[in-house]
Amino acid sequence: MFHLGLDIGGTKMEAVLLDDAGTVVLRERRPTCKAHYQGFLDNLMEMITGIRTATQYDFTVGIGLPGAIDPQSGLIKNCNCLVLNGENLKRDLTVLLNQPVFLANDADCFTLSEAVDGAGKGYGTVFGVIVGTGCGGGVVVKGQLLSGPNAIAGEWGHNPLPGWHTEQDGSVERCYCQHENCIESFISGTGFSRRFNARHGTQYTPEMIIAAANEGDPRAVTHYHHFIDAFARSLAGVINTIDPHVIVLGGGLSNVESLYRDLPPVVEKYIFSPTCRTQIAKAQFGDASGVRGAAWLPVRVTGD
């Protein structure tokens, strides 16, 4: 059996066709049609039917997107491809393709990919973390992606930063979700650079801040150490709650190699155990994890 995964983004769509062993048979990209929903749907169908014609394979279909699917209505919400919000893409594609279609949040797809055959392969419980523009996550247990009645499993980025205090963490951070001091505001790439720039009147990217810290700039060093501490407090809350065997990091900040040296000893300070055996690993498939995870959805999702 072959498995087609589609990763829907605000600017592009990527498709990958995998065999049962996870080998890439075909990969294709094209711009996302954002003018209206019908145009998006037509463009996506053209992509899928084109792949079927080119390969002449039967395949399952899984889709990852940067948004959520309401479990009751099936409607998409909070998606940065705005024409999808309020639409039932799963139902519409199921009718057009005359076969089941599986949808999930892109962070869930990332986690599933890494759990199936990436950095989390062979571990019982995998917690996937994306630290990029935002801060998302997902949970896979024994190879199965977990989902619940609110479709928010793994959304740790919108929990409050544990132990927040003005003396160590600065002023109140107001999140777009209308809550205060969300983890995402402190440890996402966006939050990491925004807070540094607001304090120092600079326009540094996350990469520039990390480079400055490596060169010994005291402002950047201090900011990096606070980032590590905030990240560690946040991960400790996850470990105390679900006790994962491995935490796999993806997104832009996951490429900072010093994280894998500096995070573990600080995490150990905060968890409810004298030692921490949870591994912290870098994603094996990087940016390709999302589309690979989408391909695995039809065979790895519980309750669907």
Secondary structure, 3 states (H helix, E strand, C coil): CEEEEEEECCCEEEEEEECCCCCEEEEEEEECCCCCHHHHHHHHHHHHHHHHHHHCCCEEEEEEECCEECCCCCCEECCCCHHHECCCHHHHHHHHHCCCEEEEEHHHHHHHHHHHHCCCCCCCEEEEEEECCCEEEEEEECCEECCCCCCCCCCHHHCECCCCCHHHHCCCCECCCCCECECHHHHCHHHHHHHHHHHHCCCCCHHHHHHHHHCCCHHHHHHHHHHHHHHHHHHHHHHHHHCCCEEEEECHHHHCCCHHHHHHHHHHHHCCCCCCCCEEEECCCHHHHHHHHHHHHHHHECCC
